[in-house]
Amino acid sequence: MDKPKIVTYLKPTCGWSQGVRAIMRKYGLPFEDRDIINDAAQRQKMIEKSGQMLSPCVEINGVLLADVSG
């Protein structure tokens, strides 16, 4: 079974973001970690894709899950 393509829009030190990272590591899921605090372009991309400003957001195979928790 192929692993999904996962892109996360996370804050570097946020507890909710750390929870998402922990879940990804626990299940051995490779993911692209996009920093929405230090990279304004990534934050804007998250807002455009999700239609809102809350994080963390996780995109799995092109489907965005907005404001998720670990």
PDB file of N, CA, C and O in Angstrom:
ATOM      1  N   MET A   1       0.834  -1.178   0.000  1.00  0.00           N
ATOM      2  CA  MET A   1       0.000   0.000   0.000  1.00  0.00           C
ATOM      3  C   MET A   1       0.882   1.246   0.000  1.00  0.00           C
ATOM      4  O   MET A   1       1.802   1.358   0.810  1.00  0.00           O
ATOM      5  N   ASP A   2       0.603   2.176  -0.905  1.00  0.00           N
ATOM      6  CA  ASP A   2       1.374   3.410  -0.982  1.00  0.00           C
ATOM      7  C   ASP A   2       1.037   4.323   0.185  1.00  0.00           C
ATOM      8  O   ASP A   2      -0.109   4.397   0.628  1.00  0.00           O
ATOM      9  N   LYS A   3       2.059   5.017   0.672  1.00  0.00           N
ATOM     10  CA  LYS A   3       1.823   5.986   1.738  1.00  0.00           C
ATOM     11  C   LYS A   3       1.244   7.256   1.124  1.00  0.00           C
ATOM     12  O   LYS A   3       1.591   7.616  -0.001  1.00  0.00           O
ATOM     13  N   PRO A   4       0.364   7.937   1.857  1.00  0.00           N
ATOM     14  CA  PRO A   4      -0.243   9.155   1.326  1.00  0.00           C
ATOM     15  C   PRO A   4       0.770  10.293   1.256  1.00  0.00           C
ATOM     16  O   PRO A   4       1.772  10.298   1.971  1.00  0.00           O
ATOM     17  N   LYS A   5       0.487  11.261   0.376  1.00  0.00           N
ATOM     18  CA  LYS A   5       1.289  12.483   0.321  1.00  0.00           C
ATOM     19  C   LYS A   5       0.688  13.439   1.348  1.00  0.00           C
ATOM     20  O   LYS A   5      -0.464  13.854   1.229  1.00  0.00           O
ATOM     21  N   ILE A   6       1.479  13.776   2.347  1.00  0.00           N
ATOM     22  CA  ILE A   6       0.992  14.611   3.449  1.00  0.00           C
ATOM     23  C   ILE A   6       1.806  15.898   3.521  1.00  0.00           C
ATOM     24  O   ILE A   6       3.037  15.875   3.562  1.00  0.00           O
ATOM     25  N   VAL A   7       1.094  17.016   3.536  1.00  0.00           N
ATOM     26  CA  VAL A   7       1.698  18.330   3.729  1.00  0.00           C
ATOM     27  C   VAL A   7       1.036  18.931   4.964  1.00  0.00           C
ATOM     28  O   VAL A   7      -0.191  19.001   5.043  1.00  0.00           O
ATOM     29  N   THR A   8       1.846  19.364   5.922  1.00  0.00           N
ATOM     30  CA  THR A   8       1.292  19.966   7.131  1.00  0.00           C
ATOM     31  C   THR A   8       1.646  21.450   7.169  1.00  0.00           C
ATOM     32  O   THR A   8       2.740  21.857   6.775  1.00  0.00           O
ATOM     33  N   TYR A   9       0.709  22.236   7.645  1.00  0.00           N
ATOM     34  CA  TYR A   9       0.907  23.678   7.843  1.00  0.00           C
ATOM     35  C   TYR A   9       0.890  23.884   9.354  1.00  0.00           C
ATOM     36  O   TYR A   9      -0.165  23.899   9.988  1.00  0.00           O
ATOM     37  N   LEU A  10       2.105  24.044   9.918  1.00  0.00           N
ATOM     38  CA  LEU A  10       2.264  24.023  11.367  1.00  0.00           C
ATOM     39  C   LEU A  10       3.071  25.203  11.880  1.00  0.00           C
ATOM     40  O   LEU A  10       3.801  25.856  11.134  1.00  0.00           O
ATOM     41  N   LYS A  11       2.920  25.460  13.181  1.00  0.00           N
ATOM     42  CA  LYS A  11       3.738  26.456  13.878  1.00  0.00           C
ATOM     43  C   LYS A  11       4.916  25.708  14.511  1.00  0.00           C
ATOM     44  O   LYS A  11       4.772  24.554  14.915  1.00  0.00           O
ATOM     45  N   PRO A  12       6.072  26.360  14.597  1.00  0.00           N
ATOM     46  CA  PRO A  12       7.258  25.667  15.116  1.00  0.00           C
ATOM     47  C   PRO A  12       7.117  25.142  16.546  1.00  0.00           C
ATOM     48  O   PRO A  12       7.589  24.044  16.839  1.00  0.00           O
ATOM     49  N   THR A  13       6.481  25.900  17.439  1.00  0.00           N
ATOM     50  CA  THR A  13       6.470  25.500  18.845  1.00  0.00           C
ATOM     51  C   THR A  13       5.081  25.298  19.435  1.00  0.00           C
ATOM     52  O   THR A  13       4.961  25.102  20.644  1.00  0.00           O
ATOM     53  N   CYS A  14       4.055  25.338  18.643  1.00  0.00           N
ATOM     54  CA  CYS A  14       2.673  25.180  19.117  1.00  0.00           C
ATOM     55  C   CYS A  14       2.433  23.744  19.600  1.00  0.00           C
ATOM     56  O   CYS A  14       2.854  22.790  18.946  1.00  0.00           O
ATOM     57  N   GLY A  15       1.767  23.596  20.725  1.00  0.00           N
ATOM     58  CA  GLY A  15       1.465  22.270  21.257  1.00  0.00           C
ATOM     59  C   GLY A  15       0.606  21.439  20.320  1.00  0.00           C
ATOM     60  O   GLY A  15       0.832  20.238  20.179  1.00  0.00           O
ATOM     61  N   TRP A  16      -0.383  22.066  19.673  1.00  0.00           N
ATOM     62  CA  TRP A  16      -1.234  21.340  18.725  1.00  0.00           C
ATOM     63  C   TRP A  16      -0.405  20.874  17.524  1.00  0.00           C
ATOM     64  O   TRP A  16      -0.570  19.754  17.040  1.00  0.00           O
ATOM     65  N   SER A  17       0.480  21.740  17.056  1.00  0.00           N
ATOM     66  CA  SER A  17       1.353  21.366  15.930  1.00  0.00           C
ATOM     67  C   SER A  17       2.287  20.231  16.327  1.00  0.00           C
ATOM     68  O   SER A  17       2.523  19.312  15.543  1.00  0.00           O
ATOM     69  N   GLN A  18       2.818  20.295  17.544  1.00  0.00           N
ATOM     70  CA  GLN A  18       3.691  19.222  18.025  1.00  0.00           C
ATOM     71  C   GLN A  18       2.926  17.905  18.098  1.00  0.00           C
ATOM     72  O   GLN A  18       3.490  16.841  17.842  1.00  0.00           O
ATOM     73  N   GLY A  19       1.640  17.977  18.447  1.00  0.00           N
ATOM     74  CA  GLY A  19       0.815  16.771  18.485  1.00  0.00           C
ATOM     75  C   GLY A  19       0.659  16.144  17.113  1.00  0.00           C
ATOM     76  O   GLY A  19       0.712  14.922  16.973  1.00  0.00           O
ATOM     77  N   VAL A  20       0.467  16.982  16.095  1.00  0.00           N
ATOM     78  CA  VAL A  20       0.362  16.471  14.723  1.00  0.00           C
ATOM     79  C   VAL A  20       1.669  15.797  14.319  1.00  0.00           C
ATOM     80  O   VAL A  20       1.660  14.708  13.744  1.00  0.00           O
ATOM     81  N   ARG A  21       2.788  16.445  14.619  1.00  0.00           N
ATOM     82  CA  ARG A  21       4.096  15.850  14.299  1.00  0.00           C
ATOM     83  C   ARG A  21       4.269  14.505  15.003  1.00  0.00           C
ATOM     84  O   ARG A  21       4.781  13.552  14.416  1.00  0.00           O
ATOM     85  N   ALA A  22       3.843  14.433  16.257  1.00  0.00           N
ATOM     86  CA  ALA A  22       3.976  13.190  17.028  1.00  0.00           C
ATOM     87  C   ALA A  22       3.163  12.055  16.398  1.00  0.00           C
ATOM     88  O   ALA A  22       3.631  10.919  16.339  1.00  0.00           O
ATOM     89  N   ILE A  23       1.960  12.355  15.932  1.00  0.00           N
ATOM     90  CA  ILE A  23       1.127  11.336  15.281  1.00  0.00           C
ATOM     91  C   ILE A  23       1.793  10.846  13.995  1.00  0.00           C
ATOM     92  O   ILE A  23       1.813   9.649  13.711  1.00  0.00           O
ATOM     93  N   MET A  24       2.333  11.781  13.229  1.00  0.00           N
ATOM     94  CA  MET A  24       3.002  11.401  11.973  1.00  0.00           C
ATOM     95  C   MET A  24       4.183  10.471  12.261  1.00  0.00           C
ATOM     96  O   MET A  24       4.381   9.470  11.573  1.00  0.00           O
ATOM     97  N   ARG A  25       4.960  10.817  13.287  1.00  0.00           N
ATOM     98  CA  ARG A  25       6.114   9.982  13.649  1.00  0.00           C
ATOM     99  C   ARG A  25       5.660   8.626  14.194  1.00  0.00           C
ATOM    100  O   ARG A  25       6.245   7.595  13.862  1.00  0.00           O
ATOM    101  N   LYS A  26       4.625   8.629  15.023  1.00  0.00           N
ATOM    102  CA  LYS A  26       4.136   7.389  15.631  1.00  0.00           C
ATOM    103  C   LYS A  26       3.746   6.360  14.574  1.00  0.00           C
ATOM    104  O   LYS A  26       4.013   5.169  14.730  1.00  0.00           O
ATOM    105  N   TYR A  27       3.119   6.822  13.507  1.00  0.00           N
ATOM    106  CA  TYR A  27       2.661   5.910  12.465  1.00  0.00           C
ATOM    107  C   TYR A  27       3.614   5.830  11.277  1.00  0.00           C
ATOM    108  O   TYR A  27       3.297   5.205  10.264  1.00  0.00           O
ATOM    109  N   GLY A  28       4.779   6.460  11.400  1.00  0.00           N
ATOM    110  CA  GLY A  28       5.783   6.371  10.345  1.00  0.00           C
ATOM    111  C   GLY A  28       5.353   6.994   9.029  1.00  0.00           C
ATOM    112  O   GLY A  28       5.727   6.523   7.955  1.00  0.00           O
ATOM    113  N   LEU A  29       4.564   8.060   9.120  1.00  0.00           N
ATOM    114  CA  LEU A  29       4.061   8.723   7.917  1.00  0.00           C
ATOM    115  C   LEU A  29       4.998   9.857   7.506  1.00  0.00           C
ATOM    116  O   LEU A  29       5.210  10.794   8.275  1.00  0.00           O
ATOM    117  N   PRO A  30       5.553   9.778   6.312  1.00  0.00           N
ATOM    118  CA  PRO A  30       6.388  10.881   5.844  1.00  0.00           C
ATOM    119  C   PRO A  30       5.502  12.090   5.555  1.00  0.00           C
ATOM    120  O   PRO A  30       4.412  11.956   5.000  1.00  0.00           O
ATOM    121  N   PHE A  31       5.988  13.279   5.942  1.00  0.00           N
ATOM    122  CA  PHE A  31       5.197  14.482   5.709  1.00  0.00           C
ATOM    123  C   PHE A  31       6.108  15.674   5.469  1.00  0.00           C
ATOM    124  O   PHE A  31       7.250  15.713   5.926  1.00  0.00           O
ATOM    125  N   GLU A  32       5.578  16.631   4.749  1.00  0.00           N
ATOM    126  CA  GLU A  32       6.280  17.884   4.495  1.00  0.00           C
ATOM    127  C   GLU A  32       5.775  18.888   5.522  1.00  0.00           C
ATOM    128  O   GLU A  32       4.584  19.197   5.555  1.00  0.00           O
ATOM    129  N   ASP A  33       6.663  19.394   6.351  1.00  0.00           N
ATOM    130  CA  ASP A  33       6.329  20.300   7.446  1.00  0.00           C
ATOM    131  C   ASP A  33       6.528  21.745   6.980  1.00  0.00           C
ATOM    132  O   ASP A  33       7.662  22.192   6.809  1.00  0.00           O
ATOM    133  N   ARG A  34       5.434  22.469   6.776  1.00  0.00           N
ATOM    134  CA  ARG A  34       5.516  23.860   6.323  1.00  0.00           C
ATOM    135  C   ARG A  34       5.283  24.801   7.499  1.00  0.00           C
ATOM    136  O   ARG A  34       4.252  24.736   8.169  1.00  0.00           O
ATOM    137  N   ASP A  35       6.239  25.661   7.736  1.00  0.00           N
ATOM    138  CA  ASP A  35       6.245  26.605   8.853  1.00  0.00           C
ATOM    139  C   ASP A  35       5.420  27.839   8.484  1.00  0.00           C
ATOM    140  O   ASP A  35       5.805  28.608   7.603  1.00  0.00           O
ATOM    141  N   ILE A  36       4.275  28.023   9.167  1.00  0.00           N
ATOM    142  CA  ILE A  36       3.404  29.152   8.836  1.00  0.00           C
ATOM    143  C   ILE A  36       3.713  30.402   9.652  1.00  0.00           C
ATOM    144  O   ILE A  36       3.087  31.441   9.440  1.00  0.00           O
ATOM    145  N   ILE A  37       4.645  30.326  10.561  1.00  0.00           N
ATOM    146  CA  ILE A  37       5.038  31.504  11.347  1.00  0.00           C
ATOM    147  C   ILE A  37       6.197  32.226  10.675  1.00  0.00           C
ATOM    148  O   ILE A  37       6.150  33.444  10.499  1.00  0.00           O
ATOM    149  N   ASN A  38       7.225  31.497  10.303  1.00  0.00           N
ATOM    150  CA  ASN A  38       8.429  32.105   9.730  1.00  0.00           C
ATOM    151  C   ASN A  38       8.395  32.212   8.215  1.00  0.00           C
ATOM    152  O   ASN A  38       9.310  32.778   7.618  1.00  0.00           O
ATOM    153  N   ASP A  39       7.359  31.679   7.583  1.00  0.00           N
ATOM    154  CA  ASP A  39       7.239  31.736   6.124  1.00  0.00           C
ATOM    155  C   ASP A  39       5.834  32.244   5.765  1.00  0.00           C
ATOM    156  O   ASP A  39       4.876  31.472   5.717  1.00  0.00           O
ATOM    157  N   ALA A  40       5.735  33.539   5.519  1.00  0.00           N
ATOM    158  CA  ALA A  40       4.440  34.176   5.239  1.00  0.00           C
ATOM    159  C   ALA A  40       3.754  33.581   4.013  1.00  0.00           C
ATOM    160  O   ALA A  40       2.525  33.517   3.965  1.00  0.00           O
ATOM    161  N   ALA A  41       4.522  33.150   3.032  1.00  0.00           N
ATOM    162  CA  ALA A  41       3.940  32.570   1.825  1.00  0.00           C
ATOM    163  C   ALA A  41       3.223  31.256   2.152  1.00  0.00           C
ATOM    164  O   ALA A  41       2.164  30.972   1.593  1.00  0.00           O
ATOM    165  N   GLN A  42       3.794  30.462   3.050  1.00  0.00           N
ATOM    166  CA  GLN A  42       3.155  29.205   3.445  1.00  0.00           C
ATOM    167  C   GLN A  42       1.881  29.473   4.253  1.00  0.00           C
ATOM    168  O   GLN A  42       0.882  28.771   4.099  1.00  0.00           O
ATOM    169  N   ARG A  43       1.926  30.489   5.109  1.00  0.00           N
ATOM    170  CA  ARG A  43       0.719  30.858   5.869  1.00  0.00           C
ATOM    171  C   ARG A  43      -0.385  31.294   4.906  1.00  0.00           C
ATOM    172  O   ARG A  43      -1.537  30.887   5.062  1.00  0.00           O
ATOM    173  N   GLN A  44      -0.050  32.107   3.926  1.00  0.00           N
ATOM    174  CA  GLN A  44      -1.033  32.573   2.948  1.00  0.00           C
ATOM    175  C   GLN A  44      -1.603  31.400   2.149  1.00  0.00           C
ATOM    176  O   GLN A  44      -2.802  31.351   1.872  1.00  0.00           O
ATOM    177  N   LYS A  45      -0.739  30.466   1.785  1.00  0.00           N
ATOM    178  CA  LYS A  45      -1.192  29.279   1.038  1.00  0.00           C
ATOM    179  C   LYS A  45      -2.177  28.477   1.880  1.00  0.00           C
ATOM    180  O   LYS A  45      -3.192  28.007   1.365  1.00  0.00           O
ATOM    181  N   MET A  46      -1.888  28.316   3.175  1.00  0.00           N
ATOM    182  CA  MET A  46      -2.782  27.600   4.076  1.00  0.00           C
ATOM    183  C   MET A  46      -4.142  28.298   4.147  1.00  0.00           C
ATOM    184  O   MET A  46      -5.184  27.646   4.077  1.00  0.00           O
ATOM    185  N   ILE A  47      -4.125  29.616   4.285  1.00  0.00           N
ATOM    186  CA  ILE A  47      -5.371  30.384   4.374  1.00  0.00           C
ATOM    187  C   ILE A  47      -6.182  30.253   3.089  1.00  0.00           C
ATOM    188  O   ILE A  47      -7.397  30.061   3.137  1.00  0.00           O
ATOM    189  N   GLU A  48      -5.520  30.354   1.950  1.00  0.00           N
ATOM    190  CA  GLU A  48      -6.210  30.229   0.661  1.00  0.00           C
ATOM    191  C   GLU A  48      -6.826  28.837   0.493  1.00  0.00           C
ATOM    192  O   GLU A  48      -7.954  28.705   0.018  1.00  0.00           O
ATOM    193  N   LYS A  49      -6.082  27.808   0.883  1.00  0.00           N
ATOM    194  CA  LYS A  49      -6.576  26.434   0.712  1.00  0.00           C
ATOM    195  C   LYS A  49      -7.686  26.090   1.698  1.00  0.00           C
ATOM    196  O   LYS A  49      -8.643  25.399   1.349  1.00  0.00           O
ATOM    197  N   SER A  50      -7.554  26.578   2.937  1.00  0.00           N
ATOM    198  CA  SER A  50      -8.505  26.183   3.980  1.00  0.00           C
ATOM    199  C   SER A  50      -9.671  27.147   4.135  1.00  0.00           C
ATOM    200  O   SER A  50     -10.717  26.776   4.668  1.00  0.00           O
ATOM    201  N   GLY A  51      -9.499  28.383   3.672  1.00  0.00           N
ATOM    202  CA  GLY A  51     -10.550  29.377   3.838  1.00  0.00           C
ATOM    203  C   GLY A  51     -10.653  29.912   5.255  1.00  0.00           C
ATOM    204  O   GLY A  51     -11.652  30.533   5.617  1.00  0.00           O
ATOM    205  N   GLN A  52      -9.632  29.676   6.053  1.00  0.00           N
ATOM    206  CA  GLN A  52      -9.627  30.160   7.434  1.00  0.00           C
ATOM    207  C   GLN A  52      -8.187  30.312   7.916  1.00  0.00           C
ATOM    208  O   GLN A  52      -7.259  29.911   7.215  1.00  0.00           O
ATOM    209  N   MET A  53      -7.987  30.889   9.113  1.00  0.00           N
ATOM    210  CA  MET A  53      -6.642  31.212   9.590  1.00  0.00           C
ATOM    211  C   MET A  53      -6.138  30.298  10.705  1.00  0.00           C
ATOM    212  O   MET A  53      -5.012  30.472  11.171  1.00  0.00           O
ATOM    213  N   LEU A  54      -6.937  29.336  11.140  1.00  0.00           N
ATOM    214  CA  LEU A  54      -6.547  28.497  12.263  1.00  0.00           C
ATOM    215  C   LEU A  54      -5.644  27.357  11.815  1.00  0.00           C
ATOM    216  O   LEU A  54      -5.760  26.850  10.699  1.00  0.00           O
ATOM    217  N   SER A  55      -4.751  26.969  12.702  1.00  0.00           N
ATOM    218  CA  SER A  55      -3.857  25.857  12.428  1.00  0.00           C
ATOM    219  C   SER A  55      -3.859  24.940  13.643  1.00  0.00           C
ATOM    220  O   SER A  55      -4.301  25.342  14.720  1.00  0.00           O
ATOM    221  N   PRO A  56      -3.382  23.741  13.488  1.00  0.00           N
ATOM    222  CA  PRO A  56      -2.714  23.141  12.347  1.00  0.00           C
ATOM    223  C   PRO A  56      -3.696  22.714  11.253  1.00  0.00           C
ATOM    224  O   PRO A  56      -4.862  22.414  11.508  1.00  0.00           O
ATOM    225  N   CYS A  57      -3.177  22.700  10.038  1.00  0.00           N
ATOM    226  CA  CYS A  57      -3.905  22.176   8.888  1.00  0.00           C
ATOM    227  C   CYS A  57      -3.063  21.069   8.272  1.00  0.00           C
ATOM    228  O   CYS A  57      -1.839  21.175   8.193  1.00  0.00           O
ATOM    229  N   VAL A  58      -3.723  20.020   7.843  1.00  0.00           N
ATOM    230  CA  VAL A  58      -3.037  18.878   7.258  1.00  0.00           C
ATOM    231  C   VAL A  58      -3.690  18.561   5.909  1.00  0.00           C
ATOM    232  O   VAL A  58      -4.907  18.408   5.814  1.00  0.00           O
ATOM    233  N   GLU A  59      -2.869  18.469   4.889  1.00  0.00           N
ATOM    234  CA  GLU A  59      -3.346  18.123   3.553  1.00  0.00           C
ATOM    235  C   GLU A  59      -2.901  16.692   3.250  1.00  0.00           C
ATOM    236  O   GLU A  59      -1.713  16.377   3.298  1.00  0.00           O
ATOM    237  N   ILE A  60      -3.871  15.834   2.938  1.00  0.00           N
ATOM    238  CA  ILE A  60      -3.587  14.430   2.643  1.00  0.00           C
ATOM    239  C   ILE A  60      -4.088  14.131   1.239  1.00  0.00           C
ATOM    240  O   ILE A  60      -5.287  14.176   0.964  1.00  0.00           O
ATOM    241  N   ASN A  61      -3.142  13.823   0.359  1.00  0.00           N
ATOM    242  CA  ASN A  61      -3.478  13.536  -1.044  1.00  0.00           C
ATOM    243  C   ASN A  61      -4.384  14.608  -1.647  1.00  0.00           C
ATOM    244  O   ASN A  61      -5.326  14.300  -2.377  1.00  0.00           O
ATOM    245  N   GLY A  62      -4.086  15.871  -1.332  1.00  0.00           N
ATOM    246  CA  GLY A  62      -4.826  16.989  -1.918  1.00  0.00           C
ATOM    247  C   GLY A  62      -6.089  17.390  -1.182  1.00  0.00           C
ATOM    248  O   GLY A  62      -6.732  18.369  -1.560  1.00  0.00           O
ATOM    249  N   VAL A  63      -6.466  16.648  -0.125  1.00  0.00           N
ATOM    250  CA  VAL A  63      -7.655  16.990   0.665  1.00  0.00           C
ATOM    251  C   VAL A  63      -7.183  17.662   1.955  1.00  0.00           C
ATOM    252  O   VAL A  63      -6.410  17.088   2.722  1.00  0.00           O
ATOM    253  N   LEU A  64      -7.663  18.892   2.180  1.00  0.00           N
ATOM    254  CA  LEU A  64      -7.204  19.669   3.328  1.00  0.00           C
ATOM    255  C   LEU A  64      -8.122  19.476   4.522  1.00  0.00           C
ATOM    256  O   LEU A  64      -9.341  19.610   4.414  1.00  0.00           O
ATOM    257  N   LEU A  65      -7.524  19.161   5.651  1.00  0.00           N
ATOM    258  CA  LEU A  65      -8.233  19.079   6.929  1.00  0.00           C
ATOM    259  C   LEU A  65      -7.839  20.317   7.721  1.00  0.00           C
ATOM    260  O   LEU A  65      -6.684  20.463   8.121  1.00  0.00           O
ATOM    261  N   ALA A  66      -8.797  21.203   7.945  1.00  0.00           N
ATOM    262  CA  ALA A  66      -8.489  22.484   8.589  1.00  0.00           C
ATOM    263  C   ALA A  66      -8.616  22.385  10.108  1.00  0.00           C
ATOM    264  O   ALA A  66      -9.500  21.705  10.629  1.00  0.00           O
ATOM    265  N   ASP A  67      -7.713  23.078  10.805  1.00  0.00           N
ATOM    266  CA  ASP A  67      -7.753  23.223  12.265  1.00  0.00           C
ATOM    267  C   ASP A  67      -7.878  21.877  12.968  1.00  0.00           C
ATOM    268  O   ASP A  67      -8.797  21.671  13.761  1.00  0.00           O
ATOM    269  N   VAL A  68      -6.959  20.963  12.678  1.00  0.00           N
ATOM    270  CA  VAL A  68      -6.981  19.631  13.283  1.00  0.00           C
ATOM    271  C   VAL A  68      -6.156  19.619  14.565  1.00  0.00           C
ATOM    272  O   VAL A  68      -5.392  20.547  14.832  1.00  0.00           O
ATOM    273  N   SER A  69      -6.315  18.570  15.345  1.00  0.00           N
ATOM    274  CA  SER A  69      -5.481  18.390  16.523  1.00  0.00           C
ATOM    275  C   SER A  69      -4.817  17.021  16.446  1.00  0.00           C
ATOM    276  O   SER A  69      -5.302  16.114  15.769  1.00  0.00           O
ATOM    277  N   GLY A  70      -3.715  16.893  17.144  1.00  0.00           N
ATOM    278  CA  GLY A  70      -3.009  15.619  17.156  1.00  0.00           C
ATOM    279  C   GLY A  70      -3.826  14.538  17.801  1.00  0.00           C
ATOM    280  O   GLY A  70      -3.377  13.396  17.894  1.00  0.00           O
TER     281      GLY A  70
END
